[in-house]
Amino acid sequence: MKYYLVHQLGFTNKEASKAILSGKLVVNGQTITENVEFDEHCEIYYQNQLLKPRTAFTYIACYKPRGIETTFNPEIPDNLGTIFKFNEHLGYIGRLDKESEGLLLLTNDGKYIQKLSNPLFEKEKEYLVTVDKVITDEFMERMSRGVDIRISVTKPCVVEKLGDMEFKIILTEGKNRQIRRMCKVLGYYVQRLVRTRIDEIQIGNLQSGEFKLFTPTG
């Protein structure tokens, strides 16, 4: 709280300490009398004057096209900003490599990003994968059991064959280019990779380059 008052609202250290101890600092309707952590989107009053209005969270589900980098850095060619024109700073959940496509979640809610991104929570991510040759029973068994991709052995996962060269896979981890590495170790090349779900959020009818707002549950 003190850090925010000093660095974001222009208080001196002495003024920030005085505000906290005065009993006149109110955050989201609650009087603050000690230095505590708080959400940066909170509403802040001091001496009955509004210092900072409540900032609403934004939650966006978008379909990242193939060939687009998962970054808003304008110095990187083909970044997300060339497709999605949002006026506010948004973080992303579920990075996709440039050649992969599908569901990407964008938000300014840091806690929600942590909830869905931290591997400790093991949130599911679902993908449709097309490979370059006929899928065998051995391939399915080894993919589901876990594959040594050099940096680690992947966790057991759910794999379902959908066609001769297409399968669905549900992961609870997200190592860099994980599915592509798993397939390569087993002698397959990924031709198309589409993410269709992150936790309870489905891609639904979104087409490449489209987006929609959503409200998280729970």
BELMO-V586829 format. One record per residue. PHI is phi in whole degrees, 0 to 359 (none if undefined). BURIAL is # if it has 24 or more other C-alpha atoms within 12 Angstrom, else .. D_FIRST is the distance of its C-alpha to the first C-alpha in Angstrom with 1 decimal. Layout:
phi/burial/d_first
PHI/BURIAL/D_FIRST
PHI/BURIAL/D_FIRST
This chain:
phi/burial/d_first
none/#/0.0
298/#/3.8
302/./5.4
295/#/5.3
300/#/6.3
283/./8.8
271/./10.1
252/./10.2
250/./10.7
83/./12.7
288/./11.4
278/./12.8
302/./11.3
294/./13.3
296/./12.3
296/#/8.5
298/#/9.7
296/./12.2
297/#/10.3
293/#/8.3
276/./11.8
285/./13.9
79/./13.8
246/#/13.8
259/#/10.3
237/#/11.2
241/#/9.7
51/./12.9
84/./14.9
248/./13.2
288/./12.3
255/#/9.1
236/./10.4
213/./8.6
286/./5.6
228/./5.4
282/./5.6
207/./6.5
285/./9.3
296/#/9.3
265/./12.3
289/#/10.9
267/./12.3
236/#/10.4
243/#/12.6
222/#/12.7
54/./16.1
66/./17.6
248/./17.1
286/./15.7
267/./13.2
209/./12.8
287/./15.3
294/./15.1
259/./16.4
285/./19.1
280/#/19.7
243/#/22.9
233/#/25.2
233/#/28.4
257/#/31.3
230/#/33.5
257/#/36.8
287/#/36.5
288/#/39.9
296/#/41.8
94/./41.6
252/#/38.0
281/#/35.3
277/#/32.1
196/#/29.9
259/#/28.8
296/./29.5
292/./32.0
279/./33.7
262/./34.9
300/./38.0
58/./38.1
278/#/34.3
302/#/32.8
294/#/32.3
283/./36.1
249/#/36.4
251/#/33.3
261/./32.2
254/./28.7
274/./26.7
246/./23.2
283/./21.8
232/#/22.5
268/#/22.5
241/#/25.5
241/#/26.5
86/#/29.8
301/#/31.0
242/#/34.7
291/#/37.0
301/#/38.8
274/./42.0
264/#/40.4
220/#/39.6
116/#/38.2
292/#/35.1
224/#/31.7
258/#/28.5
239/#/26.0
197/#/22.6
255/#/19.1
264/#/17.8
298/#/16.5
293/./16.9
291/#/20.4
300/#/21.3
297/./20.4
300/./22.3
266/#/25.4
259/#/25.3
294/./24.7
298/./28.2
297/./27.4
274/./27.4
50/./30.8
287/#/30.6
284/#/34.0
229/#/35.0
247/#/38.5
225/#/40.9
253/#/44.4
233/#/46.2
249/#/49.6
245/#/51.4
267/./54.5
205/./57.0
298/./57.9
280/#/55.5
260/./57.2
296/./56.5
296/./55.8
302/#/53.1
299/#/51.4
294/./51.7
289/#/50.2
298/#/47.3
288/#/46.4
283/./46.8
122/#/44.6
232/#/45.5
281/./45.2
255/./43.6
80/./43.6
284/./39.9
183/./40.0
263/./41.9
291/#/40.4
287/#/39.7
305/./42.3
213/#/41.9
270/./43.7
229/#/46.3
227/#/48.8
282/#/51.7
252/./52.1
194/./55.0
304/./57.1
232/#/54.4
228/#/51.3
215/#/48.9
253/#/45.6
223/#/43.1
242/#/39.9
251/#/37.4
242/#/34.4
220/#/33.5
212/#/33.2
288/#/34.6
304/./35.6
53/./38.7
301/#/39.3
296/#/42.0
298/#/43.9
293/#/44.0
300/#/45.1
296/#/47.9
298/./49.0
301/./49.4
269/#/51.7
88/./53.7
241/#/52.3
244/./50.8
282/#/48.2
268/./49.5
210/#/46.8
225/#/43.5
234/#/41.6
274/#/38.5
247/#/38.9
205/#/36.1
232/#/32.6
55/#/31.8
268/./32.9
270/#/32.9
261/#/36.4
289/#/37.6
58/./40.2
265/./42.2
300/#/40.0
255/./42.2
308/#/41.4
89/#/39.0
265/#/38.0
211/#/34.7
211/#/33.6
278/./30.4
214/./29.7
241/./27.6
297/#/26.6
252/./27.9
78/./26.4
